[in-house]
Amino acid sequence: MTMRVDLPEETIAGVLAKALGNRSFLIGLAITLLIVAVAFLSFVWTPYDVTKLVIADKTQPPSWAHWFGTDHFGRDILSMIMVGARNSIAVALVAVGIGMGIGVPLGAFAAARGGLADEALMRVNDLVFAFPALLSAIMITAIFGPGAFNAIIAIGIFNIPVFARVARAGALAIWPREFILAARAAGKGMTRISIEHILPNIATLLLVQGTIQFALGILAEAGLSYVGLGAQPPMPSWGRMLFDAQTRMVTAPWMAIFPGMAIVITVLGLNLLGDGLADILDPKSRRRR
């Protein structure tokens, strides 16, 4: 016997119509696609080689030759921002994947089992959540040394309890539904019910949360790079660029302005995208604009 999973109340055409009418979603999507396009473009082309030091051109202001100016080593800031975009996106994307890949099954299992197993998992979840990404990175770095890989692990560990909480809360709301009771009556086990019925019904919730965590992941990566625990030179990083600029705010303010704007615009775009997705996919969270 095949059980029915709740279908969306609206057709795909209806969802697309809402998306096209949602300003937050459209602006966030445009900004996100632009940043992703810049990151992919950096694999094949940048105005200048970011690993090449040109001391004679150090701290040059913005010009036609260097649109965003140069840093204290003569490197083109626009090129560094382009390469830094792909590093930030890669770190945040993998970290969110780790958090979702481990946290969602844990949250779904806790909701399915309940009782002592649920309580134990949630208390461990709270313990992990008590350690922010920066503190986790410091502990990991003390053992394995600084680097982008360790930043990914630290941010990913921080994301696990977030997705576990979201998945558990969403699953607990689905388990009492009639079609779940029918699936249990048909002899389906908890694992099969979770895969076939629970996860599809909380997918939109996880998608919205994933967008939010992606934005937070970029912020976390910038913060870790700022304190020297993220990507290491000569690999450009937005956070590292801000660190290099902090002593040159008066003589070369463009060194901080442009990477700072890149972080702000990227995080703003992802937050707008997440907000728009919440409005479009979750009728209960829809707000008047």
Secondary structure by P-SEA (a helix, b strand, c coil): cccccccccccaaaaaaaaaacaaaaaaaaaaaaaaaaaaaaacccccccccccccccccccccccccccccccccaaaaaaaaaaaaaaaaaaaaaaaaacaaaaaaaaaaaccaaaaaaaaaaaaaaaccaaaaaaaaaacccccaaaaaaaaaaaaaaaaaaaaaaaaaaccccaaaaaaaaacccaaaaaaccccccaaaaaaaaaaaaaaaaaaaaaaaaaaccccccccccaaaaaaaacccccccccccaaaaaaaaaaaaaaaaaaaaaaaaccccccccc
